Amino acid sequence: MLPRSASSARLLLRLGQRPLSTIASPADSDELKKLNRKDWLAPNEVLNIIKNLRDPKSVVIALDRYSTRKDYKPNEALYTLTISILAHGKMFDAIEGIMERIRVEKRCRLSDEFFYNVIKIYGNVAGRVRRAMETLYDMPQKYNVWPSVKSFNFVLNLLVSWKLFDFVHEVYVRAPELGVEIDACCLNILLKGLCEGGNLNAALNLLDEFPKQRCKPNERTFSTLMHALCKSGKVDDAFRLLERMEEEGISPDTVTFNILISGLRKQGRVDEGMEILERTMLLKGSDPNDGSYQEVLYGLIDQRRFAEAMVIMERMIAKRMKPSFISYKSMVSGMCKENYSVQELDWILRQMVRQGFVPKMGMWRQIVRAVASESTSCKEHLQVEQLLDDRAGSS
């Protein structure tokens, strides 16, 4: 029979771990010495030792030393803390070593929440998307833990965000094997993946899959599809989807209407967008937000309808909304070319400054040229240009 220290060394060899550091950080030596004491260490004392370590590499050494003790009793809190510290130190290979240690030792029962956090670290922090997916698969097979729909959906969403659409389907079809019951959130993630992958017909067909899975589509379901349709220039199809949405008893929200207004704007149908903003949304009990007004404002500016755009700006400001810097810049540029009055330009500039935006030299130059071309002689115009050049050179 091997002594405990020898069996632990044998375990490390089986795990294929290469020691990250054989020498403890001097700053952590006092804490690590506590693991050499002969008296009994309670699990909370071990946690405190690891919390007090300054170098993430010392955590690996601490866990190794702890595993040689007779009172070695790892638990979920210990592994959670250890992995969190290693993730903060970007020691992702060490995390994989600990996961393999857990698999081999089988010393404690772990929860789905533990694996959810590990999967998040692999996906969001380490960028090891495949490892996140494999960890989901390993949960019932290697760790005897069934994943929750929360963990399952996280992996699906991670794959979509990385545009790994082929793997999305692979994970989805393994739901029964993983003991996961498909929910609306899962189908919404699939739908998003199909839309982002350009497979719009399959996304529309997936809408019919909801009742088959005993799920009900929601606002996000329809808004995702509408956004994809509008992006493809199929705005009228998006409006037909709006009708279906209401037929199924789902009230469109502000996000839904903003998608439609944006789609109309891109097709130059600004008046229809204004109709939604001023009538439809109010009739449906949906409050327009900054995005609603901003899309209409952009549409009016695109069509050089600056007088109407100023009215929308006034309404936004009255509602404590903030038109974008691009809006102000485009308004000034367009109004200068259309020979709007100094008073109207002055109003735009004053609102811009009140909103915290600083007009740049190029904008001032545009304004001066527009005003000077109407009200000054050629000589005075040149003097103003020279003044602006001098100010630009000194700034």
C-alpha positions as CSV (number, residue, x, y, z in Angstrom):
1,M,0.0,0.0,0.0
2,L,1.4,3.3,-1.0
3,P,1.7,6.1,1.6
4,R,-0.8,8.9,1.1
5,S,1.8,11.3,-0.3
6,A,3.0,8.8,-2.8
7,S,-0.6,8.0,-3.9
8,S,-1.2,11.7,-4.4
9,A,1.9,12.0,-6.5
10,R,0.7,9.0,-8.5
11,L,-2.7,10.8,-9.0
12,L,-0.9,13.9,-10.3
13,L,1.0,11.8,-12.8
14,R,-2.3,10.2,-13.9
15,L,-3.8,13.6,-14.4
16,G,-0.9,14.6,-16.6
17,Q,-0.3,17.8,-14.7
18,R,2.9,19.6,-15.1
19,P,3.7,21.6,-12.0
20,L,3.1,25.3,-12.6
21,S,5.6,26.2,-9.9
22,T,7.5,24.0,-7.5
23,I,8.5,27.0,-5.4
24,A,5.9,28.9,-3.4
25,S,5.7,32.7,-3.6
26,P,7.6,34.2,-0.7
27,A,4.5,36.3,0.1
28,D,2.5,33.1,0.6
29,S,5.0,31.0,2.5
30,D,3.5,31.6,5.9
31,E,0.0,30.7,4.8
32,L,1.2,27.6,3.0
33,K,3.1,26.4,6.1
34,K,-0.3,26.1,7.9
35,L,-1.0,23.2,5.6
36,N,2.0,21.4,7.0
37,R,0.7,21.4,10.6
38,K,0.0,18.1,12.3
39,D,-3.2,19.3,14.0
40,W,-6.6,18.9,12.4
41,L,-7.7,21.5,9.9
42,A,-11.4,22.2,9.5
43,P,-12.7,22.8,5.9
44,N,-13.3,26.5,6.8
45,E,-9.7,26.9,7.9
46,V,-8.5,25.6,4.6
47,L,-10.8,28.0,2.8
48,N,-9.3,30.9,4.8
49,I,-5.8,29.8,4.0
50,I,-6.6,29.8,0.2
51,K,-8.4,33.2,0.5
52,N,-5.3,34.7,2.0
53,L,-3.0,33.6,-0.8
54,R,-1.7,36.4,-3.0
55,D,-0.3,34.5,-5.9
56,P,-2.7,32.3,-7.9
57,K,0.1,29.7,-8.4
58,S,0.2,29.2,-4.7
59,V,-3.4,28.0,-4.9
60,V,-2.3,25.0,-6.9
61,I,0.5,24.3,-4.4
62,A,-2.0,24.7,-1.5
63,L,-4.5,22.2,-3.0
64,D,-1.7,19.7,-3.7
65,R,-0.5,20.0,-0.1
66,Y,-4.0,19.7,1.3
67,S,-4.6,16.5,-0.7
68,T,-1.7,14.8,1.1
69,R,-3.3,15.4,4.6
70,K,-5.3,12.8,6.5
71,D,-8.1,15.4,7.0
72,Y,-8.3,16.0,3.2
73,K,-12.0,16.6,2.6
74,P,-12.6,18.7,-0.5
75,N,-16.0,20.3,-1.0
76,E,-17.8,22.5,-3.5
77,A,-16.9,25.7,-1.7
78,L,-13.2,24.8,-1.9
79,Y,-13.3,24.0,-5.6
80,T,-15.4,27.1,-6.4
81,L,-12.9,29.4,-4.6
82,T,-9.9,27.7,-6.1
83,I,-11.2,27.9,-9.7
84,S,-12.3,31.5,-9.2
85,I,-8.8,32.5,-8.1
86,L,-7.2,30.6,-11.0
87,A,-9.6,32.2,-13.5
88,H,-8.8,35.7,-12.1
89,G,-5.1,34.8,-12.7
90,K,-5.9,33.5,-16.2
91,M,-4.5,30.0,-15.2
92,F,-6.9,28.1,-17.3
93,D,-4.8,25.0,-17.8
94,A,-4.7,24.7,-14.0
95,I,-8.5,24.8,-13.9
96,E,-8.6,21.9,-16.4
97,G,-6.2,20.0,-14.1
98,I,-8.5,20.6,-11.1
99,M,-11.6,19.4,-13.1
100,E,-9.7,16.2,-13.9
101,R,-8.7,15.9,-10.3
102,I,-12.4,16.1,-9.3
103,R,-13.3,13.5,-11.9
104,V,-10.7,11.0,-10.7
105,E,-11.0,11.5,-7.0
106,K,-14.8,11.6,-6.8
107,R,-14.5,13.0,-3.2
108,C,-17.5,15.2,-3.1
109,R,-20.9,15.9,-4.7
110,L,-21.1,19.0,-6.9
111,S,-24.1,21.0,-8.0
112,D,-25.2,22.2,-11.4
113,E,-24.4,25.8,-10.2
114,F,-20.8,24.8,-9.8
115,F,-20.6,23.5,-13.4
116,Y,-22.5,26.5,-14.7
117,N,-19.8,28.8,-13.2
118,V,-17.0,26.6,-14.7
119,I,-18.7,26.7,-18.1
120,K,-19.0,30.5,-17.8
121,I,-15.3,30.8,-17.1
122,Y,-14.4,28.6,-20.0
123,G,-16.7,30.6,-22.4
124,N,-16.6,34.2,-21.2
125,V,-13.1,34.5,-19.6
126,A,-10.9,31.9,-21.2
127,G,-12.5,31.9,-24.6
128,R,-12.4,28.1,-24.6
129,V,-15.8,27.5,-26.2
130,R,-15.2,23.9,-27.1
131,R,-14.2,23.1,-23.5
132,A,-17.3,24.8,-22.3
133,M,-19.4,22.6,-24.6
134,E,-17.4,19.4,-23.6
135,T,-17.9,20.3,-19.9
136,L,-21.7,20.3,-20.4
137,Y,-21.5,16.9,-22.1
138,D,-19.2,15.5,-19.3
139,M,-21.6,16.5,-16.4
140,P,-23.8,13.4,-16.4
141,Q,-21.1,11.0,-17.8
142,K,-18.1,11.9,-15.7
143,Y,-19.4,13.8,-12.7
144,N,-22.8,12.3,-12.2
145,V,-24.5,15.7,-12.3
146,W,-27.4,16.4,-14.6
147,P,-27.2,19.9,-16.2
148,S,-30.1,22.4,-15.7
149,V,-31.7,24.1,-18.6
150,K,-29.9,27.2,-17.4
151,S,-26.5,25.6,-18.1
152,F,-27.7,24.1,-21.3
153,N,-29.0,27.5,-22.6
154,F,-25.8,29.2,-21.6
155,V,-23.8,26.9,-23.8
156,L,-26.3,27.4,-26.7
157,N,-26.1,31.2,-26.4
158,L,-22.3,31.1,-26.1
159,L,-22.1,29.2,-29.4
160,V,-24.4,31.6,-31.1
161,S,-22.4,34.6,-29.9
162,W,-19.3,33.0,-31.3
163,K,-21.2,32.3,-34.5
164,L,-20.5,28.5,-34.2
165,F,-23.9,27.7,-35.7
166,D,-23.1,24.1,-36.7
167,F,-22.3,23.3,-33.0
168,V,-25.6,24.9,-31.9
169,H,-27.6,22.2,-33.6
170,E,-25.3,19.5,-32.2
171,V,-25.9,20.7,-28.6
172,Y,-29.6,21.1,-29.2
173,V,-30.2,17.5,-30.4
174,R,-28.4,16.2,-27.3
175,A,-30.9,17.7,-24.9
176,P,-32.8,14.4,-24.2
177,E,-29.5,12.7,-23.6
178,L,-28.5,15.4,-21.1
179,G,-31.9,15.2,-19.4
180,V,-32.8,18.8,-20.4
181,E,-36.4,19.8,-21.2
182,I,-36.5,22.4,-24.0
183,D,-38.0,25.7,-23.0
184,A,-38.9,28.9,-24.8
185,C,-35.6,30.5,-24.0
186,C,-33.8,27.6,-25.7
187,L,-35.9,27.9,-28.8
188,N,-35.3,31.7,-28.8
189,I,-31.5,31.1,-28.8
190,L,-31.8,28.6,-31.7
191,L,-34.0,31.1,-33.6
192,K,-31.4,33.9,-33.0
193,G,-28.7,31.6,-34.3
194,L,-30.6,30.8,-37.4
195,C,-31.3,34.5,-38.1
196,E,-27.7,35.5,-37.5
197,G,-26.6,32.6,-39.7
198,G,-28.7,33.9,-42.6
199,N,-31.1,30.9,-42.5
200,L,-34.3,33.0,-42.2
201,N,-36.7,30.4,-43.7
202,A,-35.6,27.8,-41.1
203,A,-36.0,30.5,-38.4
204,L,-39.6,31.1,-39.5
205,N,-40.3,27.4,-39.6
206,L,-38.9,27.1,-36.0
207,L,-41.8,29.3,-34.9
208,D,-44.1,26.3,-35.6
209,E,-41.9,24.2,-33.4
210,F,-42.9,26.0,-30.2
211,P,-46.3,24.3,-29.6
212,K,-44.7,20.9,-30.5
213,Q,-42.3,21.5,-27.6
214,R,-45.1,22.7,-25.3
215,C,-43.6,26.2,-25.4
216,K,-45.2,29.5,-26.1
217,P,-43.4,32.2,-28.1
218,N,-42.9,35.5,-26.4
219,E,-42.0,39.1,-27.4
220,R,-38.4,38.2,-27.8
221,T,-39.3,35.4,-30.3
222,F,-41.2,37.8,-32.5
223,S,-38.8,40.7,-32.2
224,T,-35.8,38.5,-33.2
225,L,-37.6,37.4,-36.3
226,M,-38.8,40.9,-37.1
227,H,-35.3,42.3,-36.8
228,A,-34.0,39.6,-39.2
229,L,-36.8,40.3,-41.7
230,C,-36.3,44.1,-41.6
231,K,-32.6,43.6,-42.0
232,S,-33.3,41.6,-45.1
233,G,-35.6,44.3,-46.4
234,K,-38.7,42.3,-45.8
235,V,-40.5,44.9,-43.7
236,D,-44.0,44.0,-44.9
237,D,-43.4,40.4,-43.8
238,A,-42.4,41.8,-40.4
239,F,-45.7,43.6,-40.2
240,R,-47.5,40.3,-41.0
241,L,-45.6,38.7,-38.2
242,L,-46.8,41.6,-35.9
243,E,-50.4,40.6,-36.8
244,R,-49.7,36.9,-35.9
245,M,-48.1,38.0,-32.7
246,E,-51.3,39.9,-31.6
247,E,-53.5,37.0,-32.8
248,E,-51.5,34.7,-30.4
249,G,-52.3,37.1,-27.5
250,I,-48.8,38.6,-27.2
251,S,-48.7,42.4,-26.9
252,P,-45.9,44.0,-28.9
253,D,-43.5,46.0,-26.7
254,T,-41.4,49.1,-27.4
255,V,-38.5,47.0,-28.7
256,T,-40.8,45.4,-31.3
257,F,-42.1,48.8,-32.5
258,N,-38.5,50.3,-32.6
259,I,-37.5,47.4,-34.9
260,L,-40.4,48.2,-37.3
261,I,-39.7,51.9,-37.2
262,S,-36.0,51.2,-38.0
263,G,-37.0,48.9,-40.9
264,L,-39.3,51.5,-42.3
265,R,-36.6,54.2,-42.1
266,K,-34.1,52.1,-44.0
267,Q,-36.7,51.8,-46.8
268,G,-37.3,55.6,-46.8
269,R,-40.9,55.1,-45.3
270,V,-40.4,57.8,-42.7
271,D,-44.1,58.9,-42.6
272,E,-45.2,55.3,-41.7
273,G,-42.5,55.3,-39.0
274,M,-43.9,58.6,-37.6
275,E,-47.4,57.1,-37.7
276,I,-46.2,54.2,-35.5
277,L,-44.4,56.6,-33.1
278,E,-47.3,59.1,-32.8
279,R,-50.4,56.8,-33.0
280,T,-49.9,53.1,-33.0
281,M,-47.6,52.8,-30.0
282,L,-49.9,55.0,-27.9
283,L,-53.0,53.0,-29.0
284,K,-51.2,49.7,-28.1
285,G,-50.2,51.1,-24.7
286,S,-46.5,51.1,-25.5
287,D,-44.4,54.1,-24.5
288,P,-41.9,55.4,-27.1
289,N,-38.3,55.6,-25.8
290,D,-35.2,57.4,-27.0
291,G,-34.7,54.7,-29.7
292,S,-38.2,55.3,-31.1
293,Y,-37.7,59.0,-31.5
294,Q,-34.1,58.6,-32.6
295,E,-35.0,56.4,-35.6
296,V,-37.7,58.8,-36.7
297,L,-35.2,61.7,-36.3
298,Y,-32.6,59.9,-38.4
299,G,-35.2,59.2,-41.1
300,L,-36.2,62.9,-41.3
301,I,-32.6,63.9,-41.5
302,D,-32.0,61.3,-44.3
303,Q,-34.7,63.0,-46.3
304,R,-33.5,66.5,-45.5
305,R,-36.7,67.4,-43.7
306,F,-34.9,69.5,-41.2
307,A,-37.9,71.6,-40.0
308,E,-39.8,68.4,-39.0
309,A,-36.6,67.0,-37.5
310,M,-36.3,70.1,-35.2
311,V,-39.8,69.4,-34.0
312,I,-38.9,65.8,-33.1
313,M,-35.7,67.1,-31.4
314,E,-37.8,69.6,-29.3
315,R,-40.1,66.8,-28.2
316,M,-37.2,64.6,-27.3
317,I,-35.6,67.3,-25.2
318,A,-39.0,68.1,-23.5
319,K,-39.2,64.4,-22.5
320,R,-35.6,64.6,-21.2
321,M,-34.3,62.4,-24.0
322,K,-30.9,63.1,-25.6
323,P,-30.6,63.2,-29.4
324,S,-27.3,61.6,-30.6
325,F,-24.2,63.6,-31.5
326,I,-24.6,62.3,-35.1
327,S,-28.1,63.8,-35.2
328,Y,-26.8,67.3,-34.2
329,K,-23.8,67.0,-36.6
330,S,-26.0,65.9,-39.5
331,M,-28.6,68.6,-38.7
332,V,-25.9,71.4,-38.8
333,S,-24.3,70.1,-42.0
334,G,-27.7,69.8,-43.8
335,M,-29.1,73.1,-42.5
336,C,-25.9,74.9,-43.6
337,K,-26.3,73.5,-47.1
338,E,-30.0,74.4,-47.2
339,N,-29.3,78.0,-46.1
340,Y,-31.3,77.9,-42.8
341,S,-31.3,81.0,-40.7
342,V,-28.7,81.9,-38.1
343,Q,-31.4,81.7,-35.4
344,E,-32.3,78.1,-36.3
345,L,-28.6,77.1,-36.4
346,D,-28.1,78.9,-33.1
347,W,-30.9,76.9,-31.5
348,I,-29.3,73.6,-32.7
349,L,-25.9,74.6,-31.3
350,R,-27.4,75.7,-28.0
351,Q,-29.2,72.4,-27.5
352,M,-26.1,70.5,-28.5
353,V,-24.0,72.2,-25.9
354,R,-26.7,71.8,-23.2
355,Q,-26.7,68.1,-23.9
356,G,-23.0,68.0,-23.2
357,F,-21.7,67.8,-26.8
358,V,-18.8,70.0,-27.9
359,P,-19.0,71.3,-31.5
360,K,-15.7,70.6,-33.2
361,M,-13.7,73.0,-35.5
362,G,-15.1,71.4,-38.7
363,M,-18.6,72.2,-37.6
364,W,-17.8,75.8,-36.7
365,R,-16.1,76.2,-40.0
366,Q,-19.3,74.9,-41.8
367,I,-21.5,77.4,-39.9
368,V,-19.2,80.4,-40.5
369,R,-19.0,79.6,-44.2
370,A,-22.8,79.3,-44.5
371,V,-23.4,82.5,-42.6
372,A,-20.6,84.5,-44.1
373,S,-21.6,83.6,-47.7
374,E,-24.9,85.4,-47.1
375,S,-23.9,88.3,-44.9
376,T,-20.3,89.3,-45.4
377,S,-18.0,90.5,-48.1
378,C,-15.3,88.3,-49.6
379,K,-12.6,90.1,-47.5
380,E,-14.5,89.6,-44.3
381,H,-15.1,85.9,-45.2
382,L,-11.4,85.4,-45.6
383,Q,-10.7,87.2,-42.3
384,V,-13.1,84.8,-40.5
385,E,-11.4,81.8,-42.2
386,Q,-8.0,83.0,-41.1
387,L,-9.3,83.4,-37.5
388,L,-10.5,79.8,-37.4
389,D,-7.2,78.6,-38.8
390,D,-5.3,80.5,-36.1
391,R,-7.6,79.0,-33.4
392,A,-7.2,75.5,-34.8
393,G,-3.4,75.9,-34.9
394,S,-3.2,77.1,-31.3
395,S,-5.5,74.3,-29.9
